[in-house]
Amino acid sequence: QVHLAESGGGSVQAGGSLRLSCAASGYASSYCMAWFRQPPGKEREGVAAINTGYRRTFYADSVKGRFTISRDNSNNTHTLYLQMNSLKPEDTAVYYCAASAGYLANSYCGGWRLGDFAYWGQGTQVTVSL
């Protein structure tokens, strides 16, 4: 059974950094994993994705150059990371880790369609203040 658990959220001032982690148990290392976020009163949106089987990463335009997604598959519990630098107040949101149920083509992994991701974490709050 796949289980995703995020950690690392918190409050930070604009310009600061945070690193989110997502521990994935019972999951294959080569499938697509992604970070989504849901700002207050808005829809959930894709932030970054990594398709390890195809060695590709994808980023939303709003976070390119500031966020870095990475994945550690060196142990039985794979861990997904999101390093967030130069944070802005508009980055304030609940951040979710998500994983596909199988292989996804790069166009789907980086397309961030909610239906392509079968597994979701519970979310972690990130608040960026001026």
FITISE-813448 format. One line per field, with one value per atom (N, C-alpha, C): residue number from 1; residue in one letter; chain; atom name; x, y, z. Coordinates in pm, 1 decimal, always signed. Layout:
// FITISE-813448
nr = (NUM | ...)
rest = (A | ...)
kette = (A | ...)
atom = (CA | ...)
u = (X | ...)
v = (Y | ...)
w = (Z | ...)
END
This chain:
// FITISE-813448
nr = (1 | 1 | 1 | 2 | 2 | 2 | 3 | 3 | 3 | 4 | 4 | 4 | 5 | 5 | 5 | 6 | 6 | 6 | 7 | 7 | 7 | 8 | 8 | 8 | 9 | 9 | 9 | 10 | 10 | 10 | 11 | 11 | 11 | 12 | 12 | 12 | 13 | 13 | 13 | 14 | 14 | 14 | 15 | 15 | 15 | 16 | 16 | 16 | 17 | 17 | 17 | 18 | 18 | 18 | 19 | 19 | 19 | 20 | 20 | 20 | 21 | 21 | 21 | 22 | 22 | 22 | 23 | 23 | 23 | 24 | 24 | 24 | 25 | 25 | 25 | 26 | 26 | 26 | 27 | 27 | 27 | 28 | 28 | 28 | 29 | 29 | 29 | 30 | 30 | 30 | 31 | 31 | 31 | 32 | 32 | 32 | 33 | 33 | 33 | 34 | 34 | 34 | 35 | 35 | 35 | 36 | 36 | 36 | 37 | 37 | 37 | 38 | 38 | 38 | 39 | 39 | 39 | 40 | 40 | 40 | 41 | 41 | 41 | 42 | 42 | 42 | 43 | 43 | 43 | 44 | 44 | 44 | 45 | 45 | 45 | 46 | 46 | 46 | 47 | 47 | 47 | 48 | 48 | 48 | 49 | 49 | 49 | 50 | 50 | 50 | 51 | 51 | 51 | 52 | 52 | 52 | 53 | 53 | 53 | 54 | 54 | 54 | 55 | 55 | 55 | 56 | 56 | 56 | 57 | 57 | 57 | 58 | 58 | 58 | 59 | 59 | 59 | 60 | 60 | 60 | 61 | 61 | 61 | 62 | 62 | 62 | 63 | 63 | 63 | 64 | 64 | 64 | 65 | 65 | 65 | 66 | 66 | 66 | 67 | 67 | 67 | 68 | 68 | 68 | 69 | 69 | 69 | 70 | 70 | 70 | 71 | 71 | 71 | 72 | 72 | 72 | 73 | 73 | 73 | 74 | 74 | 74 | 75 | 75 | 75 | 76 | 76 | 76 | 77 | 77 | 77 | 78 | 78 | 78 | 79 | 79 | 79 | 80 | 80 | 80 | 81 | 81 | 81 | 82 | 82 | 82 | 83 | 83 | 83 | 84 | 84 | 84 | 85 | 85 | 85 | 86 | 86 | 86 | 87 | 87 | 87 | 88 | 88 | 88 | 89 | 89 | 89 | 90 | 90 | 90 | 91 | 91 | 91 | 92 | 92 | 92 | 93 | 93 | 93 | 94 | 94 | 94 | 95 | 95 | 95 | 96 | 96 | 96 | 97 | 97 | 97 | 98 | 98 | 98 | 99 | 99 | 99 | 100 | 100 | 100 | 101 | 101 | 101 | 102 | 102 | 102 | 103 | 103 | 103 | 104 | 104 | 104 | 105 | 105 | 105 | 106 | 106 | 106 | 107 | 107 | 107 | 108 | 108 | 108 | 109 | 109 | 109 | 110 | 110 | 110 | 111 | 111 | 111 | 112 | 112 | 112 | 113 | 113 | 113 | 114 | 114 | 114 | 115 | 115 | 115 | 116 | 116 | 116 | 117 | 117 | 117 | 118 | 118 | 118 | 119 | 119 | 119 | 120 | 120 | 120 | 121 | 121 | 121 | 122 | 122 | 122 | 123 | 123 | 123 | 124 | 124 | 124 | 125 | 125 | 125 | 126 | 126 | 126 | 127 | 127 | 127 | 128 | 128 | 128 | 129 | 129 | 129 | 130 | 130 | 130)
rest = (Q | Q | Q | V | V | V | H | H | H | L | L | L | A | A | A | E | E | E | S | S | S | G | G | G | G | G | G | G | G | G | S | S | S | V | V | V | Q | Q | Q | A | A | A | G | G | G | G | G | G | S | S | S | L | L | L | R | R | R | L | L | L | S | S | S | C | C | C | A | A | A | A | A | A | S | S | S | G | G | G | Y | Y | Y | A | A | A | S | S | S | S | S | S | Y | Y | Y | C | C | C | M | M | M | A | A | A | W | W | W | F | F | F | R | R | R | Q | Q | Q | P | P | P | P | P | P | G | G | G | K | K | K | E | E | E | R | R | R | E | E | E | G | G | G | V | V | V | A | A | A | A | A | A | I | I | I | N | N | N | T | T | T | G | G | G | Y | Y | Y | R | R | R | R | R | R | T | T | T | F | F | F | Y | Y | Y | A | A | A | D | D | D | S | S | S | V | V | V | K | K | K | G | G | G | R | R | R | F | F | F | T | T | T | I | I | I | S | S | S | R | R | R | D | D | D | N | N | N | S | S | S | N | N | N | N | N | N | T | T | T | H | H | H | T | T | T | L | L | L | Y | Y | Y | L | L | L | Q | Q | Q | M | M | M | N | N | N | S | S | S | L | L | L | K | K | K | P | P | P | E | E | E | D | D | D | T | T | T | A | A | A | V | V | V | Y | Y | Y | Y | Y | Y | C | C | C | A | A | A | A | A | A | S | S | S | A | A | A | G | G | G | Y | Y | Y | L | L | L | A | A | A | N | N | N | S | S | S | Y | Y | Y | C | C | C | G | G | G | G | G | G | W | W | W | R | R | R | L | L | L | G | G | G | D | D | D | F | F | F | A | A | A | Y | Y | Y | W | W | W | G | G | G | Q | Q | Q | G | G | G | T | T | T | Q | Q | Q | V | V | V | T | T | T | V | V | V | S | S | S | L | L | L)
kette = (A | A | A | A | A | A | A | A | A | A | A | A | A | A | A | A | A | A | A | A | A | A | A | A | A | A | A | A | A | A | A | A | A | A | A | A | A | A | A | A | A | A | A | A | A | A | A | A | A | A | A | A | A | A | A | A | A | A | A | A | A | A | A | A | A | A | A | A | A | A | A | A | A | A | A | A | A | A | A | A | A | A | A | A | A | A | A | A | A | A | A | A | A | A | A | A | A | A | A | A | A | A | A | A | A | A | A | A | A | A | A | A | A | A | A | A | A | A | A | A | A | A | A | A | A | A | A | A | A | A | A | A | A | A | A | A | A | A | A | A | A | A | A | A | A | A | A | A | A | A | A | A | A | A | A | A | A | A | A | A | A | A | A | A | A | A | A | A | A | A | A | A | A | A | A | A | A | A | A | A | A | A | A | A | A | A | A | A | A | A | A | A | A | A | A | A | A | A | A | A | A | A | A | A | A | A | A | A | A | A | A | A | A | A | A | A | A | A | A | A | A | A | A | A | A | A | A | A | A | A | A | A | A | A | A | A | A | A | A | A | A | A | A | A | A | A | A | A | A | A | A | A | A | A | A | A | A | A | A | A | A | A | A | A | A | A | A | A | A | A | A | A | A | A | A | A | A | A | A | A | A | A | A | A | A | A | A | A | A | A | A | A | A | A | A | A | A | A | A | A | A | A | A | A | A | A | A | A | A | A | A | A | A | A | A | A | A | A | A | A | A | A | A | A | A | A | A | A | A | A | A | A | A | A | A | A | A | A | A | A | A | A | A | A | A | A | A | A | A | A | A | A | A | A | A | A | A | A | A | A | A | A | A | A | A | A | A | A | A | A | A | A | A | A | A | A | A | A | A | A | A | A | A | A | A | A | A | A | A | A)
atom = (N | CA | C | N | CA | C | N | CA | C | N | CA | C | N | CA | C | N | CA | C | N | CA | C | N | CA | C | N | CA | C | N | CA | C | N | CA | C | N | CA | C | N | CA | C | N | CA | C | N | CA | C | N | CA | C | N | CA | C | N | CA | C | N | CA | C | N | CA | C | N | CA | C | N | CA | C | N | CA | C | N | CA | C | N | CA | C | N | CA | C | N | CA | C | N | CA | C | N | CA | C | N | CA | C | N | CA | C | N | CA | C | N | CA | C | N | CA | C | N | CA | C | N | CA | C | N | CA | C | N | CA | C | N | CA | C | N | CA | C | N | CA | C | N | CA | C | N | CA | C | N | CA | C | N | CA | C | N | CA | C | N | CA | C | N | CA | C | N | CA | C | N | CA | C | N | CA | C | N | CA | C | N | CA | C | N | CA | C | N | CA | C | N | CA | C | N | CA | C | N | CA | C | N | CA | C | N | CA | C | N | CA | C | N | CA | C | N | CA | C | N | CA | C | N | CA | C | N | CA | C | N | CA | C | N | CA | C | N | CA | C | N | CA | C | N | CA | C | N | CA | C | N | CA | C | N | CA | C | N | CA | C | N | CA | C | N | CA | C | N | CA | C | N | CA | C | N | CA | C | N | CA | C | N | CA | C | N | CA | C | N | CA | C | N | CA | C | N | CA | C | N | CA | C | N | CA | C | N | CA | C | N | CA | C | N | CA | C | N | CA | C | N | CA | C | N | CA | C | N | CA | C | N | CA | C | N | CA | C | N | CA | C | N | CA | C | N | CA | C | N | CA | C | N | CA | C | N | CA | C | N | CA | C | N | CA | C | N | CA | C | N | CA | C | N | CA | C | N | CA | C | N | CA | C | N | CA | C | N | CA | C | N | CA | C | N | CA | C | N | CA | C | N | CA | C | N | CA | C | N | CA | C | N | CA | C | N | CA | C | N | CA | C | N | CA | C | N | CA | C | N | CA | C | N | CA | C | N | CA | C | N | CA | C | N | CA | C | N | CA | C | N | CA | C)
u = (+85.3 | +0.0 | +89.0 | +59.3 | +139.0 | +94.6 | +193.0 | +164.5 | +262.2 | +208.8 | +290.4 | +273.4 | +383.5 | +377.6 | +470.2 | +412.2 | +492.0 | +537.5 | +646.6 | +695.0 | +778.5 | +808.2 | +897.4 | +830.8 | +698.6 | +631.5 | +652.2 | +609.8 | +623.0 | +604.3 | +642.9 | +631.3 | +769.6 | +781.9 | +910.7 | +886.5 | +985.3 | +974.4 | +1010.9 | +959.4 | +989.6 | +1141.8 | +1184.7 | +1327.0 | +1392.3 | +1320.2 | +1374.2 | +1360.0 | +1398.3 | +1399.3 | +1333.2 | +1278.4 | +1225.1 | +1253.1 | +1264.1 | +1275.2 | +1165.1 | +1081.9 | +974.8 | +1025.1 | +978.6 | +1010.6 | +881.7 | +886.7 | +772.9 | +826.5 | +795.9 | +838.4 | +735.5 | +780.3 | +690.6 | +723.0 | +631.9 | +652.0 | +563.4 | +613.6 | +537.0 | +525.0 | +627.2 | +616.5 | +737.0 | +711.0 | +818.5 | +899.7 | +1028.7 | +1117.1 | +1113.4 | +1065.5 | +1079.3 | +954.2 | +850.8 | +728.0 | +735.0 | +633.3 | +628.9 | +581.7 | +653.6 | +610.8 | +612.6 | +528.3 | +514.2 | +475.4 | +497.3 | +447.7 | +338.5 | +228.0 | +119.8 | +103.9 | +33.2 | -0.3 | -140.4 | -202.2 | -334.5 | -335.7 | -326.1 | -332.0 | -471.6 | -484.3 | -616.1 | -718.0 | -832.1 | -939.3 | -915.6 | -809.9 | -778.9 | -772.5 | -763.2 | -755.4 | -614.1 | -606.5 | -476.9 | -401.7 | -272.7 | -191.1 | -59.9 | -7.2 | +120.0 | +235.1 | +336.0 | +453.5 | +578.1 | +602.4 | +721.1 | +694.4 | +758.8 | +741.5 | +874.2 | +888.4 | +1009.8 | +971.2 | +1019.1 | +989.2 | +1118.9 | +1146.1 | +1277.4 | +1310.5 | +1207.7 | +1232.3 | +1281.4 | +1246.6 | +1288.7 | +1391.1 | +1431.7 | +1533.8 | +1495.1 | +1370.6 | +1324.4 | +1261.0 | +1278.3 | +1210.1 | +1130.1 | +1027.5 | +938.3 | +903.2 | +889.2 | +858.1 | +753.0 | +665.2 | +574.3 | +654.8 | +609.6 | +682.9 | +702.0 | +605.2 | +610.1 | +719.7 | +775.8 | +877.4 | +1011.4 | +1019.0 | +1145.9 | +1257.4 | +1371.4 | +1486.8 | +1486.7 | +1374.5 | +1366.2 | +1346.7 | +1273.5 | +1243.9 | +1321.3 | +1359.7 | +1427.3 | +1365.5 | +1323.1 | +1267.9 | +1376.4 | +1379.3 | +1476.0 | +1416.6 | +1485.8 | +1430.7 | +1543.8 | +1528.3 | +1628.5 | +1566.9 | +1619.3 | +1568.5 | +1667.0 | +1750.9 | +1860.6 | +1819.1 | +1698.4 | +1654.6 | +1515.7 | +1462.1 | +1331.4 | +1218.0 | +1236.3 | +1137.9 | +1190.6 | +1137.5 | +1183.8 | +1137.8 | +1221.9 | +1190.1 | +1196.0 | +1091.1 | +1082.5 | +1106.3 | +1183.9 | +1215.4 | +1171.4 | +1145.3 | +1125.4 | +1201.4 | +1312.2 | +1388.5 | +1330.8 | +1286.1 | +1221.1 | +1305.3 | +1358.4 | +1440.0 | +1370.7 | +1416.7 | +1362.7 | +1209.8 | +1159.2 | +1014.2 | +943.9 | +824.4 | +742.6 | +608.9 | +542.8 | +411.5 | +313.4 | +324.2 | +232.7 | +262.0 | +370.1 | +397.9 | +321.2 | +253.4 | +175.2 | +66.4 | +65.2 | -29.1 | -11.3 | -105.1 | -83.8 | -16.1 | +94.8 | +172.8 | +147.5 | +119.8 | +88.7 | +189.7 | +226.8 | +305.6 | +209.4 | +241.1 | +154.5 | +238.8 | +181.5 | +254.0 | +161.1 | +214.5 | +134.5 | +127.5 | +29.7 | +13.5 | +98.6 | +159.5 | +243.4 | +326.9 | +386.9 | +466.2 | +377.2 | +428.3 | +363.8 | +460.4 | +409.8 | +492.0 | +526.7 | +637.7 | +681.4 | +574.7 | +500.9 | +398.1 | +288.7 | +266.2 | +165.9 | +225.4 | +345.4 | +410.4 | +422.2 | +464.6 | +477.5 | +350.7 | +242.2 | +116.2 | +33.6 | +65.1 | +2.4 | -148.4 | -200.1 | -343.3 | -369.7 | -459.8 | -483.4 | -518.0 | -591.5 | -635.1 | -524.5 | -407.3 | -294.9 | -219.0 | -254.2 | -183.3 | -278.6 | -246.5 | -337.0 | -317.5 | -199.8 | -167.1 | -133.2 | -182.6 | -163.9 | -128.8 | -44.9 | -18.3 | -125.3 | -109.2 | -209.9 | -189.5 | -74.8 | -46.7 | +29.8 | +108.2 | +180.9 | +171.6 | +147.0 | +124.3 | +256.8 | +264.4 | +376.8 | +318.5 | +370.2 | +323.1 | +443.0 | +434.9 | +542.9 | +490.4 | +556.2 | +512.0 | +614.7 | +566.7 | +655.7 | +748.0)
v = (-118.8 | +0.0 | +123.8 | +217.4 | +338.5 | +440.5 | +501.1 | +605.3 | +720.3 | +842.1 | +961.8 | +1051.7 | +1101.7 | +1187.2 | +1305.7 | +1427.1 | +1548.3 | +1602.2 | +1676.0 | +1747.8 | +1865.5 | +1956.7 | +2067.5 | +2200.8 | +2204.5 | +2332.6 | +2422.6 | +2547.0 | +2641.3 | +2782.7 | +2876.5 | +3018.7 | +3076.7 | +3161.4 | +3220.4 | +3358.9 | +3445.9 | +3578.3 | +3572.1 | +3666.4 | +3673.8 | +3677.8 | +3601.9 | +3589.8 | +3471.3 | +3409.8 | +3296.3 | +3165.3 | +3056.9 | +2924.6 | +2822.3 | +2721.0 | +2604.3 | +2482.0 | +2367.1 | +2242.0 | +2149.0 | +2109.5 | +2013.9 | +1872.9 | +1778.6 | +1637.9 | +1558.3 | +1450.9 | +1360.5 | +1218.3 | +1148.4 | +1009.0 | +919.5 | +842.3 | +755.0 | +610.3 | +541.5 | +399.6 | +315.5 | +196.9 | +107.3 | +155.0 | +228.1 | +292.6 | +260.9 | +248.6 | +220.6 | +345.9 | +329.9 | +445.6 | +516.6 | +451.7 | +511.6 | +582.8 | +587.1 | +651.2 | +801.4 | +872.1 | +1016.8 | +1060.9 | +1156.4 | +1218.3 | +1368.5 | +1437.1 | +1580.6 | +1651.3 | +1781.4 | +1870.7 | +1958.8 | +1966.0 | +2058.1 | +2155.1 | +2263.3 | +2353.9 | +2410.7 | +2447.7 | +2506.4 | +2633.2 | +2749.4 | +2876.3 | +2896.9 | +2982.2 | +3006.3 | +3053.4 | +2985.8 | +3024.6 | +2995.7 | +2919.6 | +2891.0 | +2741.2 | +2704.9 | +2563.4 | +2509.3 | +2379.6 | +2314.2 | +2325.1 | +2353.1 | +2372.2 | +2297.5 | +2256.0 | +2186.9 | +2283.2 | +2239.8 | +2322.5 | +2262.9 | +2135.7 | +2069.4 | +1920.2 | +1855.1 | +1710.8 | +1648.4 | +1520.4 | +1448.4 | +1311.1 | +1279.9 | +1152.2 | +1074.1 | +1004.2 | +943.2 | +844.6 | +768.5 | +670.0 | +732.4 | +856.0 | +927.5 | +1035.5 | +1042.7 | +1139.0 | +1282.6 | +1320.6 | +1455.1 | +1522.4 | +1654.7 | +1736.3 | +1845.0 | +1892.3 | +1992.2 | +2094.2 | +2220.5 | +2326.9 | +2420.3 | +2468.0 | +2574.3 | +2701.3 | +2783.3 | +2906.5 | +2994.1 | +2991.6 | +3079.4 | +3043.1 | +2921.7 | +2879.1 | +2846.3 | +2854.6 | +2822.9 | +2911.8 | +2850.0 | +2924.2 | +2944.7 | +2914.7 | +2931.7 | +2798.6 | +2707.1 | +2577.3 | +2467.5 | +2365.2 | +2249.0 | +2122.5 | +2034.7 | +1906.1 | +1800.3 | +1709.5 | +1600.7 | +1479.4 | +1368.7 | +1243.0 | +1155.2 | +1093.8 | +1002.9 | +863.8 | +775.8 | +639.3 | +540.0 | +586.9 | +502.8 | +407.2 | +421.6 | +329.3 | +277.7 | +192.0 | +132.2 | +233.1 | +341.1 | +448.8 | +563.0 | +578.4 | +683.0 | +817.8 | +919.2 | +1051.9 | +1152.9 | +1231.9 | +1340.2 | +1471.0 | +1560.7 | +1688.6 | +1803.8 | +1916.1 | +2041.0 | +2149.4 | +2192.0 | +2301.9 | +2431.4 | +2517.7 | +2642.7 | +2759.8 | +2835.8 | +2952.4 | +3079.2 | +3192.0 | +3322.3 | +3322.2 | +3276.0 | +3262.0 | +3397.3 | +3395.4 | +3515.0 | +3493.7 | +3601.2 | +3583.9 | +3503.5 | +3514.1 | +3438.5 | +3289.4 | +3247.1 | +3104.3 | +3043.6 | +3127.2 | +3078.4 | +2983.2 | +2862.5 | +2760.1 | +2635.8 | +2543.4 | +2408.2 | +2330.8 | +2268.3 | +2194.3 | +2045.0 | +1980.2 | +1837.7 | +1760.5 | +1646.3 | +1550.3 | +1456.0 | +1418.6 | +1329.8 | +1232.0 | +1116.4 | +1012.9 | +941.1 | +904.2 | +830.5 | +682.8 | +613.1 | +470.7 | +384.8 | +444.2 | +370.4 | +466.9 | +414.9 | +502.3 | +607.3 | +729.8 | +838.0 | +892.1 | +919.7 | +988.7 | +1126.6 | +1181.2 | +1310.6 | +1418.7 | +1412.5 | +1514.6 | +1509.9 | +1390.6 | +1378.8 | +1410.2 | +1366.5 | +1393.7 | +1543.7 | +1614.4 | +1758.7 | +1833.7 | +1761.5 | +1825.8 | +1855.4 | +1786.1 | +1812.0 | +1800.7 | +1702.6 | +1677.9 | +1597.9 | +1645.9 | +1583.0 | +1435.2 | +1400.4 | +1262.9 | +1165.1 | +1217.1 | +1128.6 | +1084.2 | +1139.9 | +1108.4 | +1036.8 | +909.5 | +825.4 | +840.8 | +886.5 | +889.5 | +1032.6 | +1070.8 | +1206.8 | +1204.6 | +1298.7 | +1317.9 | +1406.2 | +1432.7 | +1508.5 | +1659.0 | +1701.7 | +1843.5 | +1904.3 | +2006.8 | +2080.4 | +2229.5 | +2311.0 | +2453.2 | +2528.4 | +2613.9 | +2706.0 | +2846.9 | +2930.9 | +3069.2 | +3161.5 | +3251.9 | +3346.8 | +3486.9 | +3557.9 | +3692.1 | +3796.2 | +3919.6 | +4027.4 | +4067.6)
w = (+0.0 | +0.0 | +0.0 | -90.2 | -102.5 | +1.8 | +65.0 | +162.7 | +140.8 | +132.5 | +114.7 | +236.1 | +288.8 | +407.5 | +389.1 | +382.4 | +366.4 | +501.3 | +497.5 | +614.5 | +566.2 | +657.2 | +624.8 | +601.1 | +604.0 | +586.4 | +706.8 | +693.1 | +803.2 | +755.0 | +841.3 | +810.0 | +788.8 | +687.9 | +654.6 | +596.4 | +608.9 | +548.8 | +401.3 | +327.3 | +184.8 | +163.4 | +64.1 | +36.8 | +104.5 | +196.2 | +269.4 | +192.9 | +259.6 | +197.7 | +289.4 | +227.4 | +297.4 | +211.5 | +275.8 | +202.4 | +248.4 | +154.8 | +183.1 | +152.5 | +232.9 | +211.2 | +201.6 | +125.5 | +113.2 | +117.4 | +224.6 | +238.9 | +172.0 | +75.6 | -1.7 | +29.1 | +91.7 | +120.8 | +29.7 | -3.4 | -88.8 | -231.3 | -279.0 | -410.0 | -497.3 | -627.9 | -722.5 | -751.1 | -763.4 | -772.2 | -905.8 | -1010.6 | -1143.4 | -1192.3 | -1113.3 | -1158.0 | -1137.0 | -1185.8 | -1176.1 | -1038.8 | -980.4 | -855.3 | -873.9 | -799.2 | -820.1 | -692.0 | -693.8 | -589.8 | -650.9 | -580.0 | -613.6 | -497.1 | -521.6 | -412.7 | -433.4 | -324.2 | -330.3 | -245.9 | -312.0 | -238.8 | -180.3 | -81.2 | -20.1 | -123.2 | -130.3 | -219.3 | -365.8 | -396.8 | -536.9 | -561.5 | -689.0 | -724.7 | -704.0 | -692.5 | -679.9 | -813.1 | -804.0 | -923.6 | -911.9 | -1026.2 | -1028.0 | -1007.9 | -936.2 | -906.3 | -970.9 | -944.7 | -997.4 | -1005.1 | -1099.2 | -1115.2 | -1155.9 | -1123.2 | -1160.7 | -1210.2 | -1328.8 | -1392.1 | -1393.8 | -1286.5 | -1269.6 | -1380.1 | -1425.6 | -1529.6 | -1658.4 | -1684.6 | -1805.1 | -1773.8 | -1646.8 | -1604.7 | -1643.5 | -1612.0 | -1648.3 | -1527.8 | -1522.7 | -1423.8 | -1494.9 | -1429.0 | -1486.7 | -1379.0 | -1420.9 | -1325.9 | -1384.1 | -1297.0 | -1336.6 | -1359.9 | -1451.6 | -1483.2 | -1359.7 | -1270.7 | -1153.6 | -1054.3 | -1066.0 | -968.7 | -1032.8 | -1164.7 | -1232.4 | -1181.7 | -1155.5 | -1106.3 | -956.1 | -891.2 | -745.8 | -672.8 | -732.4 | -670.7 | -741.9 | -664.8 | -721.7 | -664.9 | -754.4 | -712.2 | -724.2 | -628.7 | -634.4 | -564.1 | -581.2 | -530.8 | -484.3 | -370.2 | -314.3 | -310.2 | -394.2 | -400.7 | -340.1 | -250.2 | -202.1 | -91.6 | -41.7 | +62.0 | +27.7 | +109.1 | +80.2 | +85.8 | +158.1 | +162.5 | +78.4 | -41.3 | -131.2 | -80.0 | -95.0 | -45.6 | -158.9 | -169.1 | -266.1 | -192.8 | -255.5 | -193.6 | -284.0 | -220.7 | -292.7 | -217.9 | -275.7 | -219.7 | -274.1 | -185.2 | -225.5 | -176.9 | -270.2 | -238.6 | -287.3 | -237.7 | -278.6 | -272.0 | -161.2 | -147.6 | -151.1 | -207.1 | -221.6 | -149.8 | -112.0 | -46.9 | -132.5 | -264.3 | -351.0 | -353.4 | -288.8 | -274.0 | -156.6 | -79.5 | +33.6 | -14.1 | +41.3 | -1.4 | +83.7 | +69.1 | +119.0 | +6.9 | +37.6 | -61.7 | -44.9 | -157.9 | -158.9 | -242.2 | -191.9 | -266.4 | -338.2 | -461.9 | -538.2 | -618.1 | -646.5 | -719.4 | -815.3 | -929.2 | -1027.0 | -990.0 | -1046.1 | -1016.4 | -1108.0 | -1210.5 | -1303.1 | -1384.0 | -1491.0 | -1576.0 | -1642.8 | -1646.9 | -1719.2 | -1822.6 | -1941.7 | -2039.5 | -1984.4 | -2034.2 | -1983.3 | -1999.0 | -2106.8 | -2130.4 | -2025.2 | -1968.8 | -1863.9 | -1727.9 | -1703.2 | -1574.5 | -1553.2 | -1657.2 | -1646.6 | -1680.0 | -1707.4 | -1737.7 | -1613.7 | -1503.7 | -1374.2 | -1376.0 | -1449.5 | -1441.8 | -1314.8 | -1232.9 | -1103.8 | -1118.8 | -1222.4 | -1240.5 | -1274.0 | -1314.2 | -1346.6 | -1222.1 | -1109.5 | -984.9 | -889.9 | -863.9 | -785.7 | -635.9 | -596.9 | -454.8 | -413.1 | -295.7 | -245.3 | -97.5 | -57.5 | +83.8 | +145.4 | +272.9 | +347.2 | +334.5 | +284.9 | +265.8 | +381.5 | +349.6 | +451.6 | +417.9 | +518.8 | +498.0 | +485.2 | +384.8 | +368.3 | +367.5 | +457.5 | +466.9 | +452.4 | +355.7 | +330.2 | +356.9 | +446.8 | +483.5 | +439.4 | +425.4 | +384.0 | +498.0)
END
